[in-house]
Structure formats: C-alpha cells, structure tokens
Amino acid sequence: MVQSLNVSVASALILYEAQRQRQNAGLYQRQHSLLDEADYQRLLFEGGYPVLARIAKQKGLPCPHINAQGKVEADADWWATMQATGKKK
C-alpha cells in the first residue's frame, strides 16, 4: 500500500487517465482538427514560438504558417519586418 505520492507521480497518473479516456472516446482518431485553420495556425505559432508571436502582435503582423515539421513558413517581407526596429506602419 502506498501512503504517499509525490506531485509528479500524481500528475502523471492524472494525465495518463485523461489521455486514456480521450483515446477511448475516439478523440485522437480524427483526421482533422475541430478548429478552423486560422485558429489552428495561430495556436501553433503562439504556443511554439511565444517570443516571435509577441513581437509579431506588437508589430501588427499576421501569424505565419507553421508547417508539418513545426517550422515557420513566412516570406522575406514578414521576416524583414520582424527584424526591423519599431512597429509596422
């Protein structure tokens, strides 16, 4: 009998159970996300590149496309604006 679980073990058990229930419900067998493509790309960009996302938002730039390998796909103008000092006009 276990009298104590540390936080990391308890968290792992909770996450495993959540994943198991979601898998049994068929939530991981979808071919496509329930999000529309724009929201999906925005979340990928903000979650994967938080610093770039913050700068892009400050400069008023749109979120670039994130490819299947998780890399940013943006044109040279987007990158030039990101590297320029000051806000986009």
C-alpha positions as CSV (number, residue, x, y, z in Angstrom):
1,M,0.0,0.0,0.0
2,V,1.3,3.4,-0.9
3,Q,0.9,6.0,1.8
4,S,2.2,9.0,-0.2
5,L,2.5,10.0,-3.8
6,N,4.7,13.0,-4.8
7,V,3.2,15.6,-7.1
8,S,5.0,14.4,-10.2
9,V,3.7,10.9,-9.9
10,A,0.2,12.1,-9.1
11,S,0.3,14.4,-12.1
12,A,1.5,11.6,-14.4
13,L,-1.4,9.4,-13.2
14,I,-3.9,12.1,-13.8
15,L,-2.6,12.9,-17.3
16,Y,-2.4,9.2,-18.2
17,E,-6.0,8.7,-17.2
18,A,-7.2,11.8,-19.1
19,Q,-5.3,10.5,-22.2
20,R,-6.8,7.0,-21.9
21,Q,-10.3,8.4,-21.6
22,R,-9.8,10.7,-24.6
23,Q,-8.4,7.8,-26.6
24,N,-11.3,5.6,-25.7
25,A,-13.7,8.3,-26.7
26,G,-12.1,8.5,-30.2
27,L,-10.7,12.0,-29.8
28,Y,-7.3,11.0,-31.1
29,Q,-8.6,9.3,-34.3
30,R,-9.7,12.4,-36.1
31,Q,-8.3,13.1,-39.5
32,H,-8.7,16.9,-39.0
33,S,-8.8,19.3,-36.1
34,L,-12.1,20.7,-34.9
35,L,-10.5,24.2,-35.0
36,D,-10.6,26.2,-38.2
37,E,-7.3,26.5,-40.0
38,A,-6.6,30.1,-38.9
39,D,-7.2,29.4,-35.2
40,Y,-5.1,26.2,-35.5
41,Q,-2.2,28.1,-37.1
42,R,-2.4,30.9,-34.5
43,L,-2.3,28.5,-31.6
44,L,0.6,26.6,-33.2
45,F,2.5,29.9,-33.6
46,E,1.7,31.3,-30.2
47,G,2.5,28.0,-28.4
48,G,5.5,27.1,-30.4
49,Y,7.1,30.5,-30.8
50,P,5.9,32.7,-28.0
51,V,8.6,35.3,-28.4
52,L,8.0,35.7,-32.1
53,A,4.3,35.7,-31.6
54,R,4.6,38.6,-29.1
55,I,6.8,40.6,-31.4
56,A,4.5,39.9,-34.4
57,K,1.5,41.0,-32.5
58,Q,3.3,44.2,-31.4
59,K,4.1,45.0,-35.0
60,G,0.7,44.1,-36.3
61,L,1.9,41.2,-38.4
62,P,-0.3,38.2,-39.2
63,C,0.6,34.8,-37.9
64,P,2.7,32.9,-40.4
65,H,2.0,29.3,-41.5
66,I,3.6,26.6,-39.3
67,N,4.4,23.5,-41.4
68,A,4.0,19.9,-40.5
69,Q,7.6,19.9,-39.1
70,G,6.8,22.8,-36.8
71,K,8.8,25.4,-38.7
72,V,7.7,28.9,-39.5
73,E,6.9,29.5,-43.2
74,A,6.9,33.2,-43.9
75,D,8.0,35.3,-46.8
76,A,11.1,37.6,-46.8
77,D,9.0,40.7,-46.1
78,W,7.5,39.2,-42.9
79,W,11.0,38.3,-41.6
80,A,12.3,41.8,-42.6
81,T,9.5,43.5,-40.7
82,M,10.1,41.2,-37.7
83,Q,13.8,42.1,-37.7
84,A,13.2,45.9,-38.2
85,T,13.2,48.1,-35.2
86,G,9.9,49.8,-34.3
87,K,6.3,49.0,-35.2
88,K,4.9,48.3,-38.6
89,K,3.2,51.3,-40.2
